[in-house]
Amino acid sequence: MKPSAIAAMFTPLLPLLVAGCANMTPTLGDAGAKTVATGSAGGATGKNVNAQLEHCDKALGTLAIVEESNQPWYQQFTAEYRTSSTVPLLRLIVQQSNCFVVVERGQAFNNMQTERALMQSGELRKTSNLGKGQMVAADYTATPSVSFSANGTGGIGALLGGRLGAVGSLIGGSLKSNEASTMLILTDNRSGIQLSAAEGSAKNWDFGAMGAFFNGGGAAGSAFSKTPQGKVLTAAFMDSYNQMVRALRDYRAQSVEGGLGNGGTLKTN
């Protein structure tokens, strides 16, 4: 079918679609706004959890998640994708999995300290029961990082254009992939030993110009059809975490002859 014929089929519907979109109110739980990290967590219970997320019957310990905000990937993550932090996302994933109990070591930790200071100053009620010896130690620290993230990294325009003619060129010319690769490091807080490292990746596709075609042309249609790169990063981090959990199920502690930190076996002259 010629592109002109396809356009003729959809053109009468455009006014109705535009009018409908203009009057639409926000929809709770809109599937188009979701990432792969869906649902919620409460204690060891998760609701509407992504079926692809690994799950543990018992928690392996307590976990703090700390970003290295001075790294280049973090600047790109916050500036280009307008995502403030990976921590809330990872905390949701970790708690839903029940593999670790998450402890607060981020911005809310400052508020915890404020409440303790108020208690010590006598400003809080005596029955508040907020004082020393109540915080839980973090057994482990998880450190996330982005190894690679880019949109529009590949297309299939030439392939489709050659086999399907004008329609193939129209579709394939704007069919681009978004890709991301992430790392997750797990460290034992008492010994400082790295316990686990895992790489994850994800990919999706944009129909840029095709979205503009069906919306009557123009940049607005292209922007509407694109999936935010942040969703790809979310999927990559879930993949990293899943890979880590699978490795930890078969965890065996490393050992060095003579004991850890006592010189090792690689001697020098």
Protein Blocks (a to p, Z undefined) as FASTA:
>chain_A
ZZklmmmmmmmmmmmmmmmmmmpccdehiaklpcfbgcjdehjbcehiafkbccdfbdfb
dcdddddfkbmklmmmmmmnopabfklmmmmmmmmnomaccddfbfklmmmmmmmmmmmn
opacfklopaehkaccdfbacddddfbdcehkbccklmmmmmnommlmmmmmmmccdddd
dddddddfklopafbdcdddddddddfklmmmmnopajklmmmmpccfklmmmmmmmmmm
mmmmmmmmmgccdddehiahilpjadcZZ
